[in-house]
Amino acid sequence: MPRNPLSTLIVASLTMVGAAWSLHAEDAPAFTPKAEHVILVIWDGMRLDFINAQNTPNLQSLVQHGTFFANNHSFWPTTTEVNGTVLATGAFPARSHVVANSEYRPEINPRGPVHTEDAEVMHKGDEVSGGKYVGVATVVETVRKAGFPAVVAGTKPVALIQDRAPERPATPFSATLFAGKIYPHALLASITAALGPMPQYKPDMNNPAPNTAGNQWTTRALLEHLWHDGVPRYSVLWLSDPDFPQHLTSPGAPAAIAGIHDSDTNLGLVIAELQKRGELQKTDIFVVSDHGFSTIERSVDPVKYYGEHRVTVSKQFNSPPTNGQVMSVSVGGATGLYVIGHDAGVTGKLVEMLQRSDFAGPIFTRNAAPGTFAISAAHLDSPEAPDIVFSFRWSAGNNAVGTPGLILAEGKAGNGMHGSLSKFDIHNTLVAGGPDIRIGYRDEFPTGNIDVAPTILHLLGLKSPDGTDGRVLSEAFTGAPEPKEKPVTKRIETLRDFTTGVIFKDAHKWQQYLQTTTFDGRTYFDEGNASGQ
């Protein structure tokens, strides 16, 4: 397989459309998408600053012959399940109801957090919500409802969020493959007969490595089995790297670089298969990451911190909780605090202690407590949201291998982590190429994971029945003029001045900020941090 199949094929196939474009897709009926297929490939945890000809020859070729979104934003919390749902729906967590990788959902488990990507959690969540575990339709569900084939193949369980319904026609074109399992179940036998069961990834701190076998198995299952009868209208491929080795080591470490190259190799397999089938010139390809990545500078345990100041916060309840009890749920670079009964006094005490800590970054609360931002400002205000959610602090310092981006977090110091409002977690990868995408274009306008679904739906000629919260990235379409609107960047701050302490006796000033950029009616979080003096 050539290392850069796009460089010799895709340039000749991409043609410019002469019709003029305005920024808003609804104002530009002259544009007619040409692609017959759209493919979304997710590289879990890919930072955009590691894209180059050495690490990612296939992705670099797509950059050169397509559009590179230089200012793309992950959604905060910058974690897999949050952004997996954002990418699947184009909807804010407030509407999709998935606000973290792990959440306290007492109707599913009254004593502890649940993992939101777990198939059994999704099943029970649908049972107790009347089928609304994910509160809005996904792109895959919309495509299938319109009568078009759509397939999903993911190395990680998060792929199931694309379409979690276990019952469906037993055809490859209706399949959702996730972490070696598949809906409909009947399709797994033929895949495992040819490929064997999916190899299980076993993290090894002494010999860290990417999930090469699992990623390759998933890619082959997609190309050789789910595409057996042709390339569907829409396909999703979720690869687990470089996320896995970056957690075991750190961004820029040899194992992490190997994971990046591993995902690029699988992208190359997809491109080569399209080329072999004569479909490359008819396909729009999007490559995106769910989030960026940082390195843990110092490990923090908020539960221990609270305990040292005689405030009880739990990670698990031993019995059904009562009003005023508190559960802490970590997602690495951010933490959610759930106050049973939403007791305002308890919430206020927890907030003040965070504001007196040396590790808390921006704090968001249900009712915008003094010195905090409202959870609604982050579009996390679903009924299931915590009472308090905060990002850890970060800096632009370098890790042991010279990669910038350090955070305080729950985890092992020196290892990779994400989830924070660090600019290194937020700014992530998005690249696209195909007959509908501008050639050699560097899009400097603010874009986000929230925009991917509405853009893909537009290219597919479909609309979500529930609407989307992102924008169509029409400036990246062939024939599009440069938008005339200028992005507006703002810094928003909150301050709290403690002259006398309720819990502590020292004078203290708390300050936190968010930097945001607004464009085309959408506001993107660029970064956020906090300090106490």
Protein Blocks (a to p, Z undefined) as FASTA:
>chain_A
ZZblmlmmmmmmpccdfbdcdfblklmmmbccfbfbdcddddehiafklgcfklmmmlmm
mmmmmccdfbbccdddddfklmmmmmmnopafklnopabfbdcdfklommbccdfkbmkl
mmmmmmmnnoplblcdcfklmmmmnopacddddfbfklmmmomcfbdcddfklccceehi
acdfklmmmmmmmnopaddddddfklgcdfkklmmmmmmmmmmmmmmnoccfbdcdddfb
fklmmmmmcghiaklmmmmmmmmmmmmmmmmmmmmnopmmmcccddddfbdcdddfbdcd
fklmmmmnopacdfbdfbdcdehiacdddehjaccdddehiiaklmmmmmmmmmmmckbc
cdddfklpghiacfklnopacfkbcfbdcdddddfbdcfkopahidddeddehiacehia
cfklmpccdddedjkbcehiacfbdcdfklmmmmmmmmnopacfkbpabdcdfklpghia
cdfbdcdddddddddddfbdfkbmcdcddddddddddeehiacdfbdcdddZZ
